[in-house]
Amino acid sequence: MEAMAIARFVRVSPLKTDRVLRLIRGQQVDKAQEILAFTKRPIATRIGKILTSAVANATVKAEEVAVDRLFVKLAVADPGPTLKRIRPRAQGRANRILKRMTHIKIVVEER
């Protein structure tokens, strides 16, 4: 039995998010939460909230699920839309600034 949680339009680039998600893929849920608690990257707190939501969804879906037997089956950072901004530069030029977004999807399953 699997359950998932999705956070959309998170204002962090998918590459930075995937760095942290690689740490928890395939881990037990309690171990993954411990890893996220001690990861210094700012996105780790947001991923921890999404993981907690996925665990809560699993317990609501089937009340007989054992939380200590859950593991992270899938953790993906898909690219979302990009905000395009312009920064004025010298001599009338302009540089483009790309503010990337990501959609984070975490699936937990009972082992």
N, C-alpha and C positions, 0 to 999 in steps of 0.2 A: 504494500500500500504506500503510495507516494503522495506527497503534498508539496505545493510550491508557493513561493512568494515573489512578486515582481515589483520593482521600483522603477518607474519610468521618468525620463527627463531629469536625471541627476546631473548636476553641473560639474562633472569631472570627466576627463577624457577616458575613453575606453582602455587605452594602454595603461594608464595609472591604476585604473580599477582592476584590470586583469592581473597586474602584479600581485595584488593582495589576494585575489580569488584563487590564484595558483597555489597559495599556501594551504587553503582549506579543502580543495577538491579531494574527495575520497576519504576524508577524515571523519571520525565519529563526531557527533554534534557537540558534545561537551569539550572535546579536545579542540575543535574548531573555534568555539567560543573563547577558550583559553588563549589560543593563538591570536585571535583578533584583539583580545584585551591588552596584549603586550606588543602589538604591532604599532609602530610609531606613525604610520601614514594616517593622515586625517580621514581618508575614506574608510578606514577600518571600522570606525564607530558606526557609520551608516550601514556598512555590510553586516555588522553585528545585529543591528536592528532588523534587517531583512531576514537574517537567519533565525532570529527569535520569532519573527512573524511566521516563517515557514514551519517551525516546530509547533507553534500554536495552531496553525491550520491543520497540522497532522493530528493533533489531539482532538480537535473539534470534529474532524472527518471520521475518525474511529477512536472511540474513547478507550478501547482496550490496547491501544498502541503503547509500547514501552519506550519512553523518551531516551533511556540509556542505550537502546538498541538502534536508534536512528543514526544515519550517516548522510553526508553530503554527496548525493548522487551526481548532481549537475550544478555548476556555478559558472554562469556565462555573463560577459559584459558585451552587449551588442551596441553598435554606434547609434546614437539618436540624431536628431537634427543639429545642425551647426549654426550658431549665430554669427553673422558676418558683420564686423565692425571696422571702421576706418580710423587710422591714426595719422594725423597730419605730420608731414616731415618737411625738411628744408627745401627751399626753392620751389614751392608749390606742388611737391610730390605728395603721395599718400601711400601708406603701407596698409595691408589688410591684416586684421586680427581675427583669427578663427577661435570662437569660444565653443568648444565641443561639449556634447551631452552624451549620456550613456543610459541604456536600459539594462538594469541588473536583474537576472533571473537566478533564483536558487531553488533547487529541488532536493528534498530530503526523502529518504526511503528507509523502511525498517529492514534490518539485516537478518 
